[in-house]
């Protein structure tokens, strides 16, 4: 399944508020990867967006085959390749002043590491939820894939970028929540 496609322009969605209520009614923070549960909760407090899906990103290697693994990569000279399952957040953003402002802030996040962080859309969400945007951490050469087999040293770089990515999103959310509170 592709989580990423090129950016699309905002469109009108007369059903935004109903869809937001529906998604928030189904939101169960216990099913969110623990390191980003507070982030997802923060997005839920903003009336001009809601999350559709998210993933903290997972590294599988050697004896570590758990697809929900949240452990950082070990320091190792024996791990040669790692299966990386992308870190991402998919958001539906309301087409209004606040939503477009959020969009502009999110569009700056790839500056963290443009070769590894992308901002775009997800066609498979857009069909039912217009104005759905995705931020992801994935090597550019694999940006249209959900997972990639990469060399260990590149996985270490991705892990560092992923931390910076989620830290930037946390700062963005905290700033917006402090303005609204």
MARNUKE-150262 format. One line per 8 residues: number of its first residue (from 1); their letters; for each residue x, y, z of N, C-alpha, C. Coordinates in steps of 0.02 Angstrom, whole numbers, always signed. Layout:
REM MARNUKE-150262
NUM) A) X:Y:Z:X:Y:Z:X:Y:Z; ...
***
This chain:
REM MARNUKE-150262
1) XXXXXXXX) +42:-59:+0:+0:+0:+0:+45:+62:+0; +29:+109:-43:+66:+172:-44:+37:+220:+7; +80:+251:+45:+56:+303:+91:+71:+372:+65; +104:+376:+8:+128:+441:-14:+118:+452:-89; +92:+510:-106:+89:+533:-175:+103:+608:-174; +107:+638:-232:+123:+709:-236:+69:+752:-204; +88:+813:-184:+41:+860:-153:-16:+879:-199; -74:+889:-170:-133:+912:-206:-155:+978:-175
9) XXXXXXXX) -193:+1016:-213:-221:+1079:-189:-281:+1064:-143; -291:+1109:-95:-350:+1104:-52:-413:+1106:-94; -464:+1071:-71:-528:+1071:-103:-582:+1080:-50; -642:+1097:-70:-696:+1104:-22:-720:+1034:-1; -734:+1027:+63:-761:+964:+89:-818:+981:+137; -879:+982:+112:-936:+1001:+155:-949:+951:+212; -917:+893:+210:-927:+842:+261:-871:+838:+312; -825:+887:+310:-767:+886:+354:-786:+876:+428
17) XXXXXXXX) -832:+916:+454:-849:+914:+525:-878:+846:+545; -920:+817:+503:-948:+751:+518:-893:+697:+518; -849:+701:+469:-795:+652:+465:-748:+659:+525; -734:+720:+544:-691:+732:+602:-722:+700:+664; -786:+711:+675:-820:+682:+733:-818:+605:+729; -827:+579:+669:-826:+506:+661:-757:+478:+679; -704:+508:+652:-636:+484:+666:-618:+493:+739; -635:+550:+768:-619:+560:+839:-658:+512:+883
25) XXXXXXXX) -719:+494:+863:-758:+445:+900:-726:+376:+900; -689:+361:+848:-655:+296:+841:-584:+297:+869; -557:+356:+883:-487:+361:+904:-477:+326:+971; -431:+279:+972:-413:+243:+1033:-337:+252:+1041; -317:+295:+1087:-246:+310:+1096:-206:+248:+1118; -240:+198:+1145:-205:+136:+1164:-181:+96:+1105; -208:+110:+1045:-186:+74:+985:-131:+112:+947; -115:+172:+970:-63:+213:+939:+5:+193:+968
33) XXXXXXXX) +57:+193:+926:+124:+180:+951:+138:+227:+1009; +156:+200:+1067:+163:+238:+1129:+204:+302:+1122; +261:+302:+1086:+300:+364:+1082:+265:+423:+1049; +211:+409:+1010:+177:+464:+976:+104:+473:+998; +84:+438:+1050:+14:+443:+1073:-3:+514:+1094; +42:+547:+1130:+28:+617:+1151:+24:+663:+1091; +65:+651:+1041:+64:+691:+980:-5:+684:+946; -28:+624:+939:-93:+612:+907:-148:+643:+949
41) XXXXXXXX) -143:+638:+1014:-192:+671:+1058:-192:+746:+1048; -133:+775:+1039:-127:+846:+1026:-161:+867:+961; -150:+829:+908:-183:+844:+845:-259:+840:+853; -283:+792:+893:-355:+784:+904:-386:+845:+937; -346:+885:+971:-372:+944:+1005:-377:+1004:+958; -348:+1000:+899:-352:+1054:+851:-415:+1044:+808; -462:+1092:+808:-525:+1082:+772:-519:+1082:+696; -462:+1100:+670:-453:+1106:+598:-413:+1049:+567
49) XXXXXXXX) -407:+993:+605:-375:+934:+576:-394:+873:+617; -382:+815:+588:-387:+752:+625:-341:+702:+592; -315:+656:+632:-270:+605:+605:-310:+546:+579; -284:+518:+525:-315:+459:+495:-275:+396:+513; -209:+402:+511:-164:+347:+527:-97:+377:+547; -59:+336:+583:+8:+357:+602:+49:+295:+618; +114:+304:+617:+159:+250:+637:+225:+282:+660; +251:+257:+714:+314:+282:+741:+373:+260:+699
57) XXXXXXXX) +364:+208:+660:+419:+181:+620:+452:+125:+658; +467:+70:+623:+493:+11:+658:+553:-17:+620; +601:-42:+658:+661:-73:+630:+661:-148:+646; +665:-189:+595:+669:-261:+604:+737:-284:+579; +769:-328:+617:+837:-350:+600:+854:-412:+640; +902:-450:+616:+928:-508:+654:+873:-546:+689; +879:-549:+756:+829:-583:+796:+769:-540:+812; +772:-476:+795:+716:-430:+808:+668:-432:+750
65) XXXXXXXX) +617:-473:+755:+568:-482:+700:+499:-455:+719; +492:-425:+777:+427:-399:+799:+409:-337:+758; +355:-339:+718:+337:-282:+676:+315:-221:+715; +302:-228:+780:+283:-171:+822:+341:-149:+867; +401:-171:+851:+460:-154:+891:+470:-79:+897; +477:-54:+957:+489:+18:+969:+559:+32:+994; +599:-20:+1002:+666:-13:+1029:+711:+23:+978; +757:+65:+1004:+806:+94:+958:+853:+40:+931
73) XXXXXXXX) +884:+55:+876:+932:+8:+848:+990:-3:+898; +1011:-65:+904:+1068:-77:+948:+1133:-56:+913; +1183:-41:+952:+1249:-29:+924:+1277:-98:+907; +1293:-108:+844:+1312:-175:+823:+1358:-172:+762; +1404:-219:+760:+1445:-227:+700:+1423:-288:+661; +1374:-325:+687:+1352:-385:+652:+1287:-375:+612; +1252:-320:+624:+1191:-307:+585:+1210:-273:+520; +1195:-304:+465:+1213:-276:+400:+1154:-240:+367
81) XXXXXXXX) +1095:-271:+371:+1036:-241:+341:+978:-239:+392; +934:-192:+380:+877:-181:+425:+815:-171:+380; +760:-201:+401:+697:-185:+367:+666:-127:+405; +656:-72:+370:+628:-12:+401:+556:-5:+377; +510:+2:+424:+440:+15:+410:+426:+87:+429; +403:+126:+381:+405:+199:+386:+369:+229:+446; +397:+284:+467:+366:+328:+516:+326:+380:+477; +263:+390:+496:+223:+439:+460:+163:+460:+501
89) XXXXXXXX) +132:+513:+478:+68:+536:+505:+27:+560:+447; -35:+536:+443:-82:+557:+392:-137:+599:+425; -145:+660:+401:-192:+708:+430:-241:+732:+378; -303:+739:+398:-352:+774:+358:-356:+845:+386; -347:+894:+342:-343:+964:+363:-402:+1002:+334; -435:+1040:+377:-492:+1080:+355:-469:+1136:+309; -507:+1148:+257:-492:+1202:+210:-519:+1268:+237; -481:+1296:+285:-496:+1362:+313:-430:+1396:+331
97) XXXXXXXX) -433:+1454:+360:-372:+1492:+375:-326:+1452:+421; -353:+1425:+475:-312:+1388:+523:-283:+1325:+491; -324:+1290:+452:-300:+1230:+418:-244:+1244:+369; -253:+1297:+330:-200:+1315:+282:-136:+1337:+318; -143:+1369:+375:-85:+1389:+415:-48:+1326:+441; -87:+1277:+464:-57:+1213:+485:-21:+1181:+427; -53:+1179:+369:-23:+1151:+309:+45:+1184:+295; +48:+1250:+299:+111:+1286:+287:+164:+1266:+338
105) XXXXXXXX) +145:+1258:+401:+193:+1237:+453:+217:+1166:+440; +172:+1122:+421:+191:+1053:+407:+237:+1048:+346; +226:+1092:+298:+267:+1091:+237:+340:+1109:+251; +353:+1139:+309:+422:+1157:+328:+459:+1099:+360; +424:+1049:+383:+455:+993:+420:+507:+956:+377; +497:+945:+312:+549:+909:+274:+617:+943:+274; +621:+1007:+292:+686:+1040:+295:+733:+1007:+346; +705:+968:+391:+746:+932:+439:+798:+890:+403
113) XXXXXXXX) +777:+856:+351:+821:+813:+311:+785:+796:+246; +789:+840:+195:+750:+832:+134:+759:+765:+98; +815:+732:+108:+826:+667:+75:+788:+611:+111; +761:+626:+171:+729:+574:+211:+660:+592:+238; +639:+654:+229:+573:+675:+254:+534:+705:+196; +472:+680:+186:+431:+703:+132:+362:+726:+158; +333:+774:+122:+266:+798:+136:+227:+792:+71; +172:+756:+74:+132:+746:+14:+61:+724:+31
121) XXXXXXXX) +32:+685:-12:-37:+662:-2:-39:+586:-3; -97:+560:+11:-110:+488:+6:-175:+480:-33; -169:+459:-96:-228:+452:-139:-281:+406:-110; -260:+353:-78:-307:+305:-51:-347:+334:+7; -322:+386:+40:-362:+423:+90:-403:+478:+56; -371:+513:+8:-402:+571:-24:-470:+554:-55; -477:+493:-79:-540:+474:-112:-600:+481:-65; -591:+467:-1:-646:+473:+47:-638:+533:+93
129) XXXXXXXX) -577:+557:+101:-563:+613:+146:-519:+664:+110; -550:+709:+71:-510:+760:+37:-468:+801:+86; -414:+829:+61:-369:+870:+101:-331:+829:+153; -314:+767:+133:-274:+723:+174:-201:+730:+153; -159:+744:+202:-88:+755:+189:-47:+708:+233; +11:+689:+208:+54:+642:+242:+123:+671:+250; +149:+665:+310:+220:+679:+323:+251:+611:+339; +309:+597:+309:+340:+532:+320:+415:+538:+323
137) XXXXXXXX) +445:+489:+357:+517:+481:+359:+534:+417:+322; +564:+426:+264:+580:+370:+220:+636:+393:+172; +687:+351:+159:+736:+372:+110:+701:+391:+45; +722:+445:+14:+689:+471:-45:+682:+417:-100; +731:+375:-107:+727:+323:-159:+672:+272:-147; +646:+269:-84:+592:+223:-67:+528:+260:-46; +524:+324:-61:+470:+366:-34:+399:+344:-54; +393:+302:-104:+327:+277:-123:+312:+208:-94
145) XXXXXXXX) +355:+184:-50:+347:+118:-19:+336:+126:+55; +303:+75:+85:+291:+75:+157:+349:+47:+197; +391:+9:+163:+449:-19:+198:+506:-27:+149; +566:-33:+177:+625:-38:+134:+678:-78:+171; +717:-116:+134:+775:-151:+160:+834:-105:+150; +866:-85:+204:+920:-35:+201:+980:-59:+239; +1036:-27:+226:+1098:-43:+262:+1093:-16:+333; +1127:-49:+379:+1125:-32:+450:+1142:+41:+462
153) XXXXXXXX) +1195:+66:+431:+1216:+136:+443:+1164:+186:+419; +1130:+170:+365:+1076:+214:+343:+1018:+211:+392; +1005:+152:+421:+953:+146:+471:+968:+189:+532; +1030:+193:+552:+1049:+237:+607:+1034:+310:+590; +1048:+329:+528:+1032:+397:+506:+956:+410:+508; +918:+362:+484:+845:+368:+485:+820:+374:+556; +848:+336:+601:+827:+339:+671:+838:+409:+700; +894:+439:+685:+909:+508:+708:+859:+557:+676
161) XXXXXXXX) +848:+550:+611:+801:+594:+576:+730:+586:+603; +712:+525:+618:+645:+511:+645:+635:+546:+712; +686:+545:+755:+681:+581:+819:+671:+655:+808; +709:+684:+762:+703:+756:+747:+635:+771:+717; +610:+728:+675:+544:+735:+643:+489:+739:+696; +487:+690:+740:+435:+689:+791:+444:+745:+842; +506:+764:+857:+517:+822:+901:+490:+886:+870; +500:+894:+805:+475:+954:+770:+398:+954:+771
169) XXXXXXXX) +367:+897:+761:+294:+893:+763:+268:+908:+833; +303:+884:+884:+283:+898:+954:+287:+973:+967; +340:+1005:+945:+347:+1078:+955:+291:+1115:+918; +276:+1093:+858:+222:+1124:+819:+155:+1118:+856; +139:+1059:+881:+77:+1048:+917:+75:+1089:+981; +129:+1087:+1019:+130:+1124:+1082:+120:+1199:+1071; +151:+1225:+1019:+143:+1296:+1002:+70:+1312:+985; +40:+1270:+944:-30:+1281:+924:-78:+1273:+982
177) XXXXX) -66:+1224:+1025:-110:+1213:+1082:-104:+1269:+1133; -43:+1296:+1141:-34:+1351:+1189:-69:+1415:+1164; -73:+1423:+1098:-108:+1481:+1069:-183:+1475:+1078; -208:+1414:+1075:-281:+1404:+1079:-306:+1400:+1151; -260:+1391:+1199:-281:+1380:+1268:-279:+1440:+1311
***
